[in-house]
Amino acid sequence: MHILLTRSLEDSKDLIVKFKSSGFRVSNLPLLEFSKVSYKKINFSSFDAIIFTSPNAIKFLELKNINKNILCFCVGSSTEKTARSRGFQQVFAADGNVRNLKELVEQNLKSKNKKILYVSGEIVSYPLDKELLSKGYNVNRLVNYSAIHNENLDLSFLNLLRKDMPDLVYVYSENSAKSFLNLIKKYELVDYWMNTNLMCIGEKTSSVLNVIKWKKIFLFNPGEEEFLLYKI
């Protein structure tokens, strides 16, 4: 079985090792590149809780002045792992769904007077800060990174892909799906995916790629990649 992962090599390396150890062929095609966005100096000590909706939000944040005992809310296991590796002690993680993350915050922050810092990229699929504000929480959003679409394929990778199309492709965001669709159209690969199963995080992600004919489309949460293999 041939599996195509579409996150960065750094974010995919654990899965690559697991899949390869199980005998699968694995290719890696990062659909997005991330870069730091400058932001104004922040007094982190004035906040009672911090929210991260991706590992990149942590990687591009200056952490030395943050109290690592602050309540830390993460969207899923990958973000939680990154937060703990950077020293955060009180970490709560949802199951990869931002709506569930909102509920997790509500369950653990009973006082709405607590100040919350929400760290994210420029583009988000769900207005978490606005939803929490509408519930009466005191939330400030900090944008500290941006995503750039991968607009080109290496020709040797392209030739190998055409000869050995993946049986499964994992796509992790609506933004990634848009990048993937652009590449598929640019390199005239629209008719190549009829025997490929598409694995998407959320309906918004899958809806972008519905214009392509896939064998089947599955929805999943981060951390479920291995379990999806048993559905095929």
N, C-alpha and C positions, 0 to 999 in steps of 0.2 A: 504493500500500500504506500502511495506517495502522498505526503502531507505538505501543504504550503502554509507557512506562518507569515503574517504580514506586519508584525510589530518589529521594532528595532532588534538587532542581534542581542543587545544587552538584556532586553526585556523577554526575549524568546529563548535564551540559552538553557534555562532549566528544562523547558518543555522539549527542546531539541535533544537534550541528553536522555530524557525519559523515553521519547518516541524512538530514538535510535537504539536504545538499549532493548526495546521491545521488537526490534527488527524492521522498523519502518524507514522508508526513505524520506528525508526531510529537506525542504528547500525554504529559504528565507528571503522574503521580498518586503523590506520596510516601505510602507506606503507614505509615511510622514516623517519629516525631520523636525526636531524641536530646538528652539533657541530661546535664550533668556531675554526677558523684557525688563527694562529698567523701571524701578518703582521708587517712590518717595520713601525716605527713612521713616520707619515705623517704631513706635514705642510698644514693643511686644509685651512688656510687663503690664500693660493696661488691659490685656485680654485674659479672659477666664477659660476660653476654649478655642481650639483651632480645628478647622475642617480641611481635609485633603481629598480631592476626587480623582487623583491620579498620582503615580509615583513621580512624575515630572514636576508636579507642584512642590514636592519636597526637595527634589534634586536641584531646582533652580531658586531655592529660598536660602537666604543667609541665615544660618541656624545658630550661630555662636551666641547670640543675645537672647535666645528663647529658652525659657525655663522648661526643661524636658519633662517636668511633672505636670505640665498643663494638660487638661483634658483634651485628648486628641481623637478626632472622629475620622475614620477612613472608609472609603466607598467599598473596598474589597480586600481580599487576602494579599494581593500583590502590593497594594498601597500600604497595608498594615505591615508587611514584611520590611518595606523600605523605611517606614517610620520607626519601627523598632531598631533597625540597623543603624539609624541616626541618633538613637538614644532616647526616644520618647518612651515613657514608662506607663502612662495611663491611656492605653490605646483601645478604642472601641471600633469594631469593623462590621460593616454591613456585608451583604452577600454579592456585592457588585452592582447593585441597583441603587440609583441616587434617590429614588422615592423611599426606599427602605432606609437609606441613610438619614433622610429627613426625620423619619419616625424614630430612628435610633437616637438622634439628637433630642427630640421631644421627650423621649422616655428617660433620658439621663440628665437633662438640664431642666429641672422643675421650675427654677427661678428664671423668669424671662428678663430679669435685670442684668444677667450675666452677659458680658461682652464677648462676641464670637468673631473670630477672624476666619474668613472663608478664602482659601488660596486656590486659584484655578488658572487655566489657560484662557486665552482670549475668546475661544469658541467653546460653548458648553451646550449639551443637548437638553439640559433641564435647568430652569431658573431657580436653583436651590436657594440662593440668597433672597430672592423675591418671595418665594413660598414661605420661608422662615420669617421674613419681615411681616408678611400678611398675618402670621400667627402671633405677632407681637414681640418676636425676639429681636435683640439688638445685634445686627449683623453688618460687618464691613467686608466687602469683597476686595481681594488683592489679586490682580492679574500679574503673574510673574513669568509667563512663557507663551510662546506662540508656535503654531504648527505650520510647516511649509510642505506643500504637496510634492511628492516625488513625481516628476513629469517625464522621466526617461527610464528606459530599461537597457541594461547592458546587453549587447547583441548576442554574446555567447550564452548568457542566461536565457534570452528569448528563444534562441534556437533549441536549447535543451528543453525548455518548457514545451515547445510545440511537439517535440518528439516524445515527451513523457509528461502528459498532462496530469495534474494532481487529482487524486481521488477525493481529497478533502481540502477545503480552504477555510481558514479562520480569519474573520474580519471583526475588528474590535471597536469600531465607532462609526457614526454616520459620516464624519469627516474622512475617515479612512476609506469608507465605501465609495465616496465621491472620487477620491484619488484613484482607487482601483478601477472604477468605471471609465475614467478618463484614459487610463493606460490601456485598458481593453479595447477601447474604440480607436485610440491613436495607432496601436500596433495591429489592428484588424484581427482581433482575437475573439470577436463576438460569438462565432459559431463553434468555439472549441470546448465549451464547458458542459455539454449535454450529459456527460458521464461523471461529472464532478458534483459532490455534495458541498453546499455552501453553509458554513457555520457562522452565525451572526449574533452579536450582542444587541438585542433589542429589535423591535419592529421597525424603528426608523432606519436602522442600518440595513436591514433586509430589503426595505421598500426601495432604497436607492438602486439596488442591484436586481430588482425584479424584472427589469427590462431584458436581462440575459436569461437564456434558457438553461436551468440547472437540473441536475438529476433530482435533488431534493434540497429544501432549505430548512435548516434547524436553527432555533434560538437557544442561546446558552448564557450563563453567567461566568465571569472569570473564575478559574479554578475547576471548571467542569470539563475542560477540553478532553481529558482522558476518558471520562465516562461517556462522552458522546460516541466514542468509537464502538460502543456496544449497541448503539441504535442503528448502525449502518447495516 
